[in-house]
């Protein structure tokens, strides 16, 4: 279970409070999430109950990590050459750019400290600037740039 998944019930309540889903949608999503053993937000998107962008933008407010839609984002080829597609897929991350010695990375679960530490270690980075992006956007971007 990832760090974000530990907050599924609370995230669901925020989505209901903000009018993104109904209480019935939340109940359906939680039941399906338990069956599928996945992140609630992923389940709600898969069921078509809310858009990934809206859900993850609200989630970003809860966890305090800025949301970044990857649509139209240009990725620095230098960093792409430093991070293999298989590694990006395993860590559910997309390296974006390097500014000075700071690496900018989008992740679908930025609270996963193990993945963050793996990325830092792999890149030899002392500083990461992390953004929250949706699962599907991460996968689609990896596929577009790496063909993985």
C-alpha contacts under 8 A as a table, 3 or more apart, distances in Angstrom:
res1	aa1	res2	aa2	distance
1	X	5	X	6.22
1	X	6	X	7.26
2	X	5	X	5.27
2	X	6	X	6.84
2	X	109	X	7.39
2	X	111	X	7.80
2	X	112	X	6.20
3	X	6	X	5.52
3	X	7	X	7.58
3	X	109	X	7.42
3	X	111	X	5.49
3	X	112	X	5.61
4	X	7	X	5.62
4	X	8	X	7.12
4	X	39	X	7.56
4	X	109	X	6.45
4	X	111	X	6.39
4	X	112	X	7.73
5	X	8	X	5.20
5	X	38	X	7.86
5	X	39	X	5.36
5	X	40	X	7.01
7	X	10	X	5.44
7	X	11	X	6.06
8	X	11	X	5.13
8	X	12	X	6.09
8	X	39	X	7.25
8	X	40	X	5.77
8	X	41	X	7.88
9	X	12	X	5.12
9	X	13	X	6.36
9	X	30	X	7.93
10	X	13	X	5.07
10	X	14	X	6.35
11	X	14	X	5.08
11	X	15	X	6.29
11	X	59	X	6.85
11	X	62	X	7.84
12	X	15	X	5.10
12	X	16	X	6.32
12	X	26	X	6.06
12	X	40	X	7.66
13	X	16	X	5.11
13	X	17	X	6.05
13	X	26	X	7.87
14	X	17	X	4.97
14	X	18	X	6.06
14	X	58	X	7.82
15	X	18	X	5.21
15	X	19	X	6.21
15	X	20	X	5.21
15	X	21	X	5.89
15	X	55	X	7.28
15	X	58	X	7.47
16	X	19	X	5.06
16	X	20	X	5.90
16	X	21	X	5.05
16	X	22	X	5.50
16	X	23	X	6.15
16	X	26	X	7.36
17	X	20	X	7.75
18	X	21	X	7.97
19	X	22	X	6.85
20	X	50	X	6.53
20	X	54	X	7.82
20	X	55	X	7.74
21	X	25	X	5.77
21	X	26	X	6.71
21	X	49	X	6.70
21	X	50	X	6.86
22	X	25	X	4.98
22	X	26	X	6.32
23	X	26	X	5.00
23	X	27	X	6.26
24	X	27	X	5.08
24	X	28	X	6.17
25	X	28	X	5.08
25	X	29	X	5.95
25	X	49	X	6.92
26	X	29	X	4.95
26	X	30	X	5.99
27	X	30	X	5.19
27	X	31	X	6.21
28	X	31	X	5.26
28	X	32	X	6.20
29	X	32	X	5.14
29	X	33	X	5.80
29	X	40	X	6.65
29	X	43	X	6.20
29	X	44	X	5.68
29	X	47	X	7.76
30	X	33	X	4.90
30	X	34	X	6.17
30	X	40	X	6.56
31	X	34	X	5.35
31	X	35	X	6.42
32	X	35	X	5.00
32	X	36	X	5.96
32	X	43	X	6.98
33	X	36	X	5.14
33	X	37	X	5.49
33	X	38	X	5.53
33	X	39	X	6.66
33	X	40	X	5.55
33	X	43	X	5.77
34	X	37	X	5.02
34	X	38	X	7.21
38	X	42	X	6.85
38	X	43	X	6.74
39	X	42	X	5.29
39	X	43	X	6.40
40	X	43	X	5.00
40	X	44	X	6.20
41	X	44	X	5.15
41	X	45	X	6.29
41	X	52	X	7.60
41	X	55	X	6.60
41	X	56	X	7.58
42	X	45	X	5.23
42	X	46	X	6.09
42	X	52	X	7.70
42	X	135	X	7.07
43	X	46	X	5.02
43	X	47	X	6.08
44	X	47	X	5.17
44	X	48	X	6.27
44	X	49	X	5.32
44	X	50	X	6.21
45	X	48	X	5.01
45	X	49	X	5.96
45	X	50	X	5.49
45	X	51	X	5.76
45	X	52	X	5.66
46	X	49	X	7.71
48	X	51	X	7.12
50	X	54	X	7.08
50	X	55	X	6.79
51	X	54	X	5.44
51	X	55	X	6.29
52	X	55	X	5.22
52	X	56	X	5.96
52	X	134	X	6.02
52	X	136	X	7.78
53	X	56	X	5.36
53	X	57	X	5.97
53	X	69	X	7.01
53	X	134	X	6.78
54	X	57	X	5.21
54	X	58	X	6.44
55	X	58	X	5.40
55	X	59	X	6.22
56	X	59	X	4.75
56	X	60	X	6.00
56	X	67	X	6.85
56	X	132	X	7.35
56	X	133	X	6.82
56	X	134	X	6.10
57	X	60	X	5.14
57	X	61	X	6.77
57	X	66	X	7.99
57	X	67	X	5.49
58	X	61	X	5.29
58	X	62	X	6.66
59	X	62	X	5.09
59	X	63	X	6.33
60	X	63	X	5.31
60	X	64	X	5.62
60	X	65	X	5.15
60	X	66	X	5.60
60	X	67	X	5.50
60	X	132	X	6.52
61	X	64	X	5.18
61	X	65	X	6.90
61	X	66	X	7.39
65	X	110	X	7.88
65	X	130	X	7.26
65	X	131	X	6.06
65	X	132	X	6.24
66	X	130	X	7.82
66	X	131	X	5.29
66	X	132	X	5.99
67	X	131	X	5.67
67	X	132	X	4.64
67	X	133	X	5.94
68	X	106	X	7.36
68	X	131	X	5.95
68	X	132	X	5.97
68	X	133	X	5.47
69	X	73	X	7.86
69	X	133	X	6.01
69	X	134	X	7.66
69	X	137	X	7.50
70	X	73	X	5.21
70	X	133	X	7.09
70	X	137	X	6.31
70	X	138	X	7.63
70	X	141	X	7.31
71	X	137	X	7.68
74	X	96	X	7.66
75	X	79	X	7.87
75	X	80	X	7.50
75	X	95	X	7.46
75	X	96	X	4.91
75	X	97	X	6.30
76	X	79	X	5.74
76	X	80	X	6.63
76	X	96	X	6.07
76	X	97	X	5.10
76	X	98	X	7.75
77	X	80	X	4.91
77	X	81	X	6.31
78	X	81	X	5.41
78	X	82	X	6.75
78	X	97	X	7.75
79	X	82	X	5.00
79	X	83	X	6.50
79	X	95	X	6.37
79	X	96	X	6.92
79	X	97	X	5.97
79	X	98	X	6.91
80	X	83	X	5.43
80	X	84	X	7.20
80	X	95	X	6.70
80	X	96	X	7.87
81	X	84	X	6.95
82	X	123	X	7.27
83	X	87	X	6.69
83	X	88	X	6.75
83	X	95	X	7.35
83	X	123	X	7.65
84	X	87	X	5.37
84	X	88	X	6.40
84	X	146	X	7.87
85	X	88	X	4.99
85	X	89	X	6.06
85	X	142	X	6.57
85	X	146	X	5.43
85	X	147	X	7.92
85	X	148	X	6.23
86	X	89	X	5.11
86	X	90	X	6.12
86	X	148	X	7.18
87	X	90	X	5.08
87	X	91	X	6.18
88	X	91	X	5.29
88	X	92	X	5.70
88	X	93	X	5.04
88	X	94	X	6.02
88	X	95	X	7.76
88	X	142	X	7.19
89	X	92	X	4.89
89	X	93	X	6.57
89	X	139	X	7.16
89	X	142	X	6.98
90	X	93	X	7.93
91	X	107	X	7.85
91	X	115	X	5.50
91	X	119	X	7.67
92	X	107	X	5.79
92	X	108	X	6.01
92	X	109	X	7.37
92	X	135	X	7.55
92	X	138	X	6.56
92	X	139	X	7.47
93	X	105	X	6.61
93	X	106	X	5.45
93	X	107	X	4.30
93	X	108	X	6.72
93	X	138	X	6.38
94	X	105	X	5.66
94	X	106	X	5.10
94	X	107	X	6.50
94	X	138	X	6.41
94	X	141	X	7.35
94	X	142	X	6.74
95	X	103	X	7.50
95	X	104	X	6.25
95	X	105	X	4.46
95	X	106	X	6.42
96	X	103	X	7.55
96	X	104	X	5.34
96	X	105	X	5.40
96	X	106	X	7.07
97	X	103	X	6.04
97	X	104	X	5.32
97	X	105	X	7.46
98	X	101	X	6.53
98	X	102	X	5.66
98	X	103	X	4.59
98	X	104	X	6.15
99	X	102	X	5.29
99	X	103	X	6.55
99	X	104	X	7.81
101	X	125	X	7.22
101	X	126	X	7.51
101	X	127	X	7.00
102	X	125	X	7.12
102	X	126	X	7.36
102	X	127	X	5.02
102	X	128	X	5.60
102	X	129	X	6.78
103	X	125	X	6.97
103	X	127	X	6.46
103	X	128	X	4.87
103	X	129	X	6.06
104	X	128	X	5.91
104	X	129	X	4.71
104	X	130	X	5.99
104	X	131	X	7.74
105	X	128	X	7.00
105	X	129	X	6.24
105	X	130	X	5.03
105	X	131	X	6.25
106	X	130	X	5.73
106	X	131	X	4.59
106	X	132	X	5.68
106	X	133	X	5.88
106	X	138	X	7.63
107	X	110	X	5.40
107	X	130	X	7.01
107	X	131	X	6.18
107	X	132	X	5.25
107	X	133	X	5.64
107	X	134	X	7.78
107	X	138	X	7.10
108	X	132	X	5.64
108	X	133	X	5.10
108	X	134	X	5.36
108	X	135	X	5.28
108	X	138	X	6.85
109	X	112	X	5.69
109	X	132	X	7.05
110	X	113	X	7.30
110	X	115	X	7.97
110	X	116	X	6.99
110	X	130	X	6.92
110	X	131	X	7.34
110	X	132	X	6.40
111	X	116	X	7.94
112	X	115	X	5.51
112	X	116	X	6.37
113	X	116	X	4.92
113	X	117	X	5.98
114	X	117	X	5.18
114	X	118	X	6.17
115	X	118	X	4.97
115	X	119	X	6.18
116	X	119	X	5.19
116	X	120	X	6.24
117	X	120	X	5.07
117	X	121	X	5.99
118	X	121	X	5.09
118	X	122	X	5.91
119	X	122	X	5.12
119	X	123	X	6.07
120	X	123	X	5.32
120	X	124	X	5.68
120	X	125	X	4.86
120	X	126	X	6.82
120	X	127	X	7.55
120	X	128	X	7.13
121	X	124	X	4.94
121	X	125	X	6.58
122	X	125	X	7.77
125	X	128	X	6.87
133	X	137	X	6.65
133	X	138	X	6.57
134	X	137	X	5.24
134	X	138	X	6.18
135	X	138	X	5.20
135	X	139	X	6.25
136	X	139	X	5.10
136	X	140	X	5.93
137	X	140	X	5.05
137	X	141	X	5.91
138	X	141	X	5.26
138	X	142	X	6.17
139	X	142	X	5.18
139	X	143	X	6.15
140	X	143	X	5.04
140	X	144	X	6.09
141	X	144	X	4.97
141	X	145	X	6.09
142	X	145	X	5.34
142	X	146	X	5.47
142	X	147	X	6.90
142	X	148	X	6.45
143	X	146	X	5.37
143	X	147	X	4.41
143	X	148	X	4.83
144	X	147	X	5.63
144	X	148	X	7.94
